Amino acid sequence: MKLTAPVTGGPCWAELGTSDPESAQRFYTRLFGWRPKTDPRQEAGGHTVAYRGDAAVAALAPLYRQSQPVAWNVSFAVADADAAARAVASAGGTVLLGPADVFDAGRSAVAADPSGAVFQLWQPGTFPGAGLLNAPGSLGWVELLTRAPQEAVAFYTSVFGWSVGPSPRYPRWGVDGTEFGGMVPMDDKFPHEVPAHWLPYFAVEDVDAAALTTTRAGGSVLMEPTSLADGPRIAVLRDPQGAMFGVYRAGDWD
């Protein structure tokens, strides 16, 4: 990912919905060196922004509904959340929540593609999204795992106007000539109960050290550190509450 700042149509933010916000804050602070700051307003519901230095890089929040899974959620920047929500519905997706204003920070909606992969739309107000991308401790790549890759291509190109790389094994998403993510077609190796989903990857200086820190902090390693052919060194991890995410060596996706 060569994006260093949010652009319209690209990933701009990642937010964790967790069953134990305090434990999650401790875990990710240890893993990524984040500095969490919780919004004290009652109406903010415990929403916490994580910083690397002075840059906002991600958010952590308590679960708002019993049915909400513990998971990382990826947001994509849009110029008009209401128009984007209509585009989602027209392309066969579902708008699950909103659009609604988030104070003066922006306007948000939660949506799902036709296969059920959930994502968020973000129309920036005073808050444009992550102040740091593709640097250690920040969001650097997003990956769609789906059992319906052809339908996914049709949906996301219609909604966001993304380009799609030609590789059938690992198509890559792009916006304005810049690649920012990929797609994994889910086959029989994936358990049936694993739904389609978006997986955020965070940049780290050392993938192996991040995997070791994860296990020592009570998480688990789902995919051991691996160097992909002509690609990055990556690992897929799970935090102590069950949220999955990836890490990659900073600079490998440049």
WOWOGI-V322359 format. One record per pair of residues at least 4 apart in sequence whose ideal C-beta (glycine too) atoms are under 6 Angstrom apart, sorted by the first residue. I is the first residue (numbers start at 1). J is the second residue. If there is no record, write none. Layout:
I/J, I/J
This chain:
1/134, 1/140, 1/141, 1/180, 1/253, 2/178, 3/10, 3/133, 3/178, 3/180, 4/133, 6/12, 6/77, 6/128, 6/129, 8/77, 8/79, 9/160, 9/175, 10/175, 10/180, 11/74, 11/76, 11/142, 11/180, 12/75, 12/77, 12/122, 12/129, 13/75, 13/129, 13/130, 14/58, 14/72, 14/74, 14/139, 14/200, 15/59, 15/73, 16/60, 16/72, 16/243, 17/61, 17/63, 17/68, 18/24, 18/70, 18/241, 19/63, 19/70, 19/241, 20/24, 20/241, 21/46, 21/60, 21/62, 24/60, 25/29, 25/36, 27/217, 27/239, 27/240, 28/32, 28/34, 29/34, 30/217, 31/213, 32/137, 33/137, 34/50, 35/51, 36/48, 36/50, 37/49, 38/48, 39/44, 39/47, 46/62, 47/61, 48/60, 49/56, 49/59, 50/57, 50/58, 51/56, 52/57, 52/132, 52/137, 55/131, 55/132, 56/131, 57/130, 57/132, 57/138, 63/68, 70/241, 70/242, 70/243, 71/243, 72/200, 72/243, 72/245, 73/120, 74/119, 74/142, 74/198, 74/200, 75/120, 75/122, 77/122, 77/129, 78/84, 78/121, 78/123, 81/99, 81/107, 81/109, 81/121, 81/123, 82/99, 84/121, 85/95, 85/99, 85/109, 87/159, 88/93, 88/95, 88/111, 88/159, 89/95, 91/155, 91/158, 91/159, 92/114, 93/111, 93/112, 93/113, 93/114, 94/112, 95/109, 95/111, 96/110, 96/112, 97/110, 98/108, 98/109, 99/107, 99/109, 101/107, 102/106, 102/108, 104/125, 104/126, 105/125, 105/126, 105/127, 106/122, 106/123, 106/124, 106/125, 106/127, 107/123, 108/122, 109/121, 110/120, 112/116, 112/118, 113/117, 113/155, 114/151, 114/155, 115/146, 115/148, 115/196, 116/195, 116/196, 117/196, 117/197, 117/198, 119/198, 124/128, 130/139, 132/138, 133/138, 133/139, 134/140, 134/203, 135/203, 136/203, 136/204, 136/205, 136/250, 138/203, 139/200, 140/201, 140/203, 141/181, 141/201, 141/253, 142/181, 142/198, 142/200, 143/181, 143/182, 143/199, 144/183, 144/198, 145/184, 145/186, 145/197, 146/152, 146/196, 147/186, 148/152, 149/183, 149/185, 153/157, 153/164, 156/160, 156/162, 157/162, 162/173, 162/175, 163/174, 164/171, 165/171, 165/172, 167/171, 170/182, 171/183, 172/179, 172/182, 173/181, 174/178, 174/179, 186/190, 190/194, 199/246, 200/245, 201/246, 201/248, 202/247, 203/250, 204/210, 204/247, 205/250, 207/225, 207/233, 207/235, 207/247, 207/249, 208/225, 210/247, 211/221, 211/225, 211/235, 213/217, 214/219, 214/237, 218/240, 219/237, 219/238, 219/239, 219/240, 220/238, 221/237, 222/236, 222/238, 223/235, 223/236, 225/235, 227/233, 232/248, 232/249, 232/252, 232/253, 233/249, 234/246, 234/248, 235/247, 236/246, 237/245, 238/244, 239/243, 248/252
